[in-house]
Amino acid sequence: YARLAPFKRGFTPRRMQWTRTNDLKVWTDPVDIGEISEIIWDVKVREDQPGKKMAYKVSYVGNHYAGDAECTVLFEQSRDAMRWSPVGKESAVYTGGISEVSFDFTPAGDLVAIGRNEDGDRTGFGSQLFFARKGALGTWQSLDVSLPHRFDSPRLVSMAGELILFARYAREPYALFPTWLPFKLQRFTNLLTYSLLPKSAAAYRLQPPESDGEGKWPSQPIELIRFLERAHGDTGFFSLAKLPGSSDDWVVANYTSTCHSGAPWIYGQTFNTDIYVCRCQPIRLD
């Protein structure tokens, strides 16, 4: 979990900590983990050797939202979730305007990830896709140009052999302003306009690159599956857990503002929020 501290009207991250329990009543004293100001966004556990499991985590550090915003995305692994080491030669797999990154693995063992490119980089603004082969999971390859839409607070999971993305939905692209404007002005105007538009929450299908060895992405890699009910205002921050003993049943939690469904995102932030929990099961229509 993240340890935060009050800062102006919001908060600032201090660092991550962990604690554990055997009975959900008595917890051990918190222990620091990772770098100072590091925010862990996604963790996946998979069997990499017979009888052995490896935990993988994606996190970011940096001055997100600052005038000179730059974040570094870290990708690390651990056998015990307490001591972490780089998956590749070094922990950093990206440096730029991307912060929140979610990832998962294809049936072939390749890695696919999606990141929110809110602060922008040389590829533009919006969302970025990453890909790494099974034999080189620490070497991430990205799109030459970011996708123009943002998929905020992404949660990518594997369901029935497909990569399913749960994220915020925005009808309009994030990169609304021309690239000939100064970069910092693009960042400011994109963020301001985006905050004044309504949002919802949805599930998407993410198609990985072709398995022909070239790693070429489809022309439309993200496909909308469906919207989630009662998702408007400030919404689209998912948590997912697979039901124990089930083949592909999931519990999905999301929050939403108690405001009008067409309200802008920033207006929804002034309202209370409700948390909704539902059960999700993929249905293949072959």
N, C-alpha and C positions, 0 to 999 in steps of 0.2 A: 504494500500500500504506500501511498505518497504522504509524506509529512509536509504540511504547508504552513505558511506564516502569513498573517495579515499584511497587506501592502496596498496603501492608498485605499481605493474602494473595492479591491479584490484581494488576491493572495499571490504569493510567490512560492515556488517549490524549494524546499530545503534539500531533501534527498529521499530515497526509498528506504523502507524498513520492512523487516519480516518478523512474524511471531508465529507460534504454533500451539496447538492444543490437542489433547486426546479425548476430551469430553465436551467440547464447546462451552465450557464454563470457566476453566482455569487456563490462562494463557501465559506463555513465557514472556520474559521481558523483551521489549523490542530490540532488534539488532540492525544496525545500519548495513546497507547493501548498495553497491554501485558507486557512481561518482556523485559529488555534490551537485545538486539541482537536476539530477537525472530523473526523467519520467519514463517509467516502463509502460508501454502501450499494449503489447501483446506477448503472450507466452503460449507455446505449443509443446506438447510432450509426445514423443514418438519412439518406437522401438527401432534402434539403429543396429543392434546386434541381438542374436538370439538370447532372450532372457534379460537384456539390458535396455534401459530407457534413457533417452537424452532429452533434457529440457532446452528449448531454444527461446530466446527473448529478443524483442526489438524495443529499443528505447531511444530517447533523444535528449540532448543537452544543448544549451545555447540561449541566446537572447531573443527568444520568440516575441514578436510584436514590436520590437524596438525599431528605431529609425534605421539602424544598420543591421537589421535582423539577419541572423545566420544560425542555423541549427546543424548539428551533426547527428546522424542516425547511427546507432550502434547495433550490431548483431552478434550475440554471444551465446555460449552453450554451457551446460552444467549437468553433472550427474546427481547432485544433491540439492540444487536450487539455492545454495548458499554461497558457493564459490564458483565464479563465472570466468570464462576465458574466451578469447576471440574464436569465431568459427573459421575465419580465414587467417591471413597473416596478421591482420590488425582488426580491432573491433569496429572501426568506422567504415561504413559502406556507402555513405553519402554525406555531402556537406552543401548546404544551400538553404532554400526557403521552406523545406518540407519538415513537418513535425510529426503528426500522428501517422503511424504506419502500422498496418495489419498484414499478416502473411499466413500462408498455409502451404501445403505440399500437394502436388498432383499424385495420381496413382503411380506414376513412374518414379516419384521421389524428387522431382524438380521443385524448386521454390518459386512461388508467385506472391508478389506483394503489391499493395496499393498505398500511396501516401498522399496526404492533403498538402498541396503546394499553395499555401495561403500567402506566404511572404514573397513568393516568386524566386526564380533563378534564370539561368541562361535558356531554359526550355520554355519559359513563360509562366503562366499562372493557371491554377485549377487543380488537377490531380495528376499524379505520376504513377506509372506502372513499372514494376521491377521484375526481373526474371534471373534465376540462377540454376545452372545444371546440378544434378545430384552429386556429381563428383567435384563440384566447386561451389558449394553453397555460400561461401563467403565472398564470392565475386558477383556482385549485382550489376546487371545491365538494365538501363532505363530507356524510355522512349526518347527520340530526338526532340519531340515537341510534346509538352504536357497536354493532357486532355483539357478542353476548355471548361468543363463542368467540375464542380467540387462535390466530393462524396465524403462529407464531414464525419468525424468520429467513426471511421470504418471498422467493421468487425467481419473478417473473412474466415469462413469455415468450410470444411469439406463435408458435403451431404450427398449420399448416394452416388459417389464418384464425381460429383460436380462441385465447382468452387462457387459458393453462394456468399454474396456480400450484403450485409445489413449496414445501412448508412442513412444519413440525412438526405432528403430529396430537395433539390432546387430546380425549378423549371428553366430559369435563365442561366446562361453560362456565367462563370465568374470573371473571365477575362473579357470585360465589356469595353475597355478603353484601348485606343490605338497604341501600338508599340512604339510609335515615334515620340510619344510623351516621355519625359524623364522617368527613369525607373521608379524612383521613390514616389512620384506623383501617380504613376500607374497603381502602385501598391495601395496608396491612400484612397484613391477614387474607387478602385475595385472593392476594397473592404467596406467603404462607406455605403456604396450602392447596394452591395450584397446584404448588408445588415438591415436595409430598409425594405427588403423584399420578403414575402412569405415563404415558409419552409414546411416540409412534411417529412415523413420517414418511409422507407421502402426497402424491399428486398430485391436484389439484382443477381443475375448470373454473370460471372466473369469467365470469359473464355481464354485459356492460356495460349501461349505461342504454339505454333505448329511443331509437331514432333519430328520434323524432317532434318533436324540438326542445325538449321539456320536461325532458329529462335524468332521467327517473324510473327508479329502479332496480327490478329484479324483486324479488318478495317473498322469494325464496331465491336470492340472487346467486351463492353459492358451492356447488358440487356436488362431492361426493367422487367421484373416478374410481377410485382404487385405492391400496392401501397398498404401501409398499416392503418387500421382504423384509429380514430381519435388522436391523430398525430398532427399537431399544428403549433404555431407560435415558436417557442423555444423547444425543440424536440429533436429526436434522432441521436440518442446516446445509448447504445445497446449493450446489454450483457447477455451472454448465451452460455448454456450448459447442457451437455448431453445427458439424457436420463440414464441412470445406471441400469445395466441389463437390457437396454433396448438396442435395436438394430440401427435406427436412425430417427428417434424421437428426441426433440430438443425443447428446452424451456427458454423462452425469449422474453426479456424485460426491456422496457423502454419508458421514457418519461415524456410528458407533454404539458404545455402551459394550459391553464384554465381560462383561455381567452377565445375570441372568435376565430374560426378556422381560416379566415383570410387575413389575419393580422400579420404585420411584419414581424420578423424574427426578433428585432430589438425591442419592439413593443411587448412581445410575449415574455421577454426577460423580466418585466416588471410585475408579472403575475405569479401566483403560486403554481406549483407543478404537481401533477398526479403521476404515479408510477403504475404502469399496466404490465401484467405478466400473462403470457399466452403459451400455448403448446404448438409446436411447429413440426410438421412431418412432410418431407418432400414427396411429391407424387410424379412419377415419370409417365409422360404421355407418348409412348413409343408407337 
